[in-house]
Amino acid sequence: MTKTVLLIEDEQNIVEAVRFILSRDGWDVRTHANGLDAFDAVRRRNPDVVILDVMLPGRSGFDILQDIREDETVGNVPVLMLSARGRKEDIETAKRSGANLYLTKPFSNEEVLNAVRDLVTE
Amino acid sequence: MSESNMIGTRIREHRIMKGIKQGDLAQKSGISASYLNLIEHNKRKIGGRVLLNLANVLGVEPSLLSEGAEASLIAALAKVSGALPLGASVEMDRLDEFAVRFPGLAQYLVELIRQRDELDCAVKMFSERLVHDPLLIKTLHEVISTVTSIRSAASILAENRELESVWQSRFQRNIDEDSRRLAESAEMLVKHLQTAPDAGSALMTPQEELYGFLEDNGYHFPEFEVLNLDFDHAVKNISWHGSDAGHSLVVRYLRQYSRDAMAIPDATLRQVITRSGPSPEMLATATGSPLPTVFRRLATLPKELCEPVGLVVCDGAGAVLMRKEIGGFKIPIDVAGCPLWPIYQSLSQPGVPIRETLVQGQAVVETFSVTETVRQAGFSVPALLNAHMLILPGSEKKQARQVGRTCKICPVENCEARREKSMLASDF
């Protein structure tokens, strides 16, 4: 059965590229570009994996992640976070907040693909 | 050692410079060599005929020996010594001797410390700018996002040689778009950073211009203290090199200043301060003036009259309209300060004074806050409020409440009043 990825990212060209490489790998990719109602989108789609950008219009990715982790329905969904900040402490903070994996921009397509695959097999 | 007691040192310096032996100078001046020796070591006071004779033999003006050319240098040394780091041990009582004996070195030291102060100011200004520079933060984020997009699209094209033409076109178009965006962002970034070093005006906000103007003038404007002031004429005479927007703020500030000076004249202010120190309560009682006027007047006191008095004024939305920092208590330039400051509590109770000791980092201050109604509310218009917080040096840290500066650069964790994530937070 096809697995679903929800990509929450506001940069349209990044969305197109990531959607392309994941689709070619057999994933059903859904996208959402706004931070404000991103959590509603997660609940509605109930995806197998969430890719979540930290800096989103309207709301921080960390706040959205917190809502996800506190929710009974989608609380266990694997989350891959994307951020421009890549210090060791940034990554540790993201993981403490509930992120399963953390990628620093600019990432490679292979890194995104491997990360999403790893999250499903975990 | 006082300046007049340095005559001997000056005589010795001039004698050595001219290559005259001590014995020869003594003989030609009509005194003994041993007496001249005592004079040169500042162990004998001289004046009158002996001084005239020595000056005559040395070929210098007597005043050069009695007053020295280094008076301004000594003053400058005393000033910069006061700005040395805490704990630095400086022989303040020997500054004049240092200036007389090593004038070149003393001048160099003064210049070095002046340059250090300028660099400190520049670093402070650039730090402030980096922290509060939304354009820089936004542009850097755009650059990283665009680079990510280009990298992904380029990889797709490179790794999928047999890619359908529709996808090829799409990613080529994306790369084209992104490369243009990247060029624009990079150009904007370069322009922005290149203009930053001439810090003076181009990048200063009107508020920064106002604060620079106030600091340059020590927050005190004697020409706006006079009664029956011709305000327009006085304003025309101020020296202004900034923007029109900055000038408008300066004029608005000075108009308020002159109104306050009418309410509490300089002479009255000095009289009360000399008697009671910078006590807002005493000044309000003595003059019958409202506390906001008293606060503003106290913040204009020249530093030779009393210890510096700080002030924050904000509007009803909490934005800082006027700031004067003291004692290491930091105030943001044109954004709202820490929500825990009592000035913001006072906005909800206009006219009710609040006194509170605060600690911010290492700074302990005593604060007095009150809000004035600038315009009363009507049925069709809301009230306009301005809140004031007077800041005096504090000492009792035990009873002080911890506050920050502004959320964006505040390191305090788990603060319920936080309105945005701190750039100092580990998860930013």
Boltz contact constraints between the chains, C-beta under 6 A:
constraints:
  - contact:
      token1: [A, 11]
      token2: [B, 145]
      max_distance: 6.0
  - contact:
      token1: [A, 13]
      token2: [B, 149]
      max_distance: 6.0
  - contact:
      token1: [A, 13]
      token2: [B, 174]
      max_distance: 6.0
  - contact:
      token1: [A, 13]
      token2: [B, 178]
      max_distance: 6.0
  - contact:
      token1: [A, 14]
      token2: [B, 148]
      max_distance: 6.0
  - contact:
      token1: [A, 14]
      token2: [B, 149]
      max_distance: 6.0
  - contact:
      token1: [A, 17]
      token2: [B, 152]
      max_distance: 6.0
  - contact:
      token1: [A, 17]
      token2: [B, 153]
      max_distance: 6.0
  - contact:
      token1: [A, 84]
      token2: [B, 144]
      max_distance: 6.0
  - contact:
      token1: [A, 89]
      token2: [B, 426]
      max_distance: 6.0
  - contact:
      token1: [A, 93]
      token2: [B, 426]
      max_distance: 6.0
  - contact:
      token1: [A, 93]
      token2: [B, 427]
      max_distance: 6.0
  - contact:
      token1: [A, 105]
      token2: [B, 144]
      max_distance: 6.0
  - contact:
      token1: [A, 105]
      token2: [B, 148]
      max_distance: 6.0
  - contact:
      token1: [A, 106]
      token2: [B, 147]
      max_distance: 6.0
  - contact:
      token1: [A, 106]
      token2: [B, 148]
      max_distance: 6.0
  - contact:
      token1: [A, 106]
      token2: [B, 151]
      max_distance: 6.0
  - contact:
      token1: [A, 109]
      token2: [B, 152]
      max_distance: 6.0
  - contact:
      token1: [A, 109]
      token2: [B, 155]
      max_distance: 6.0
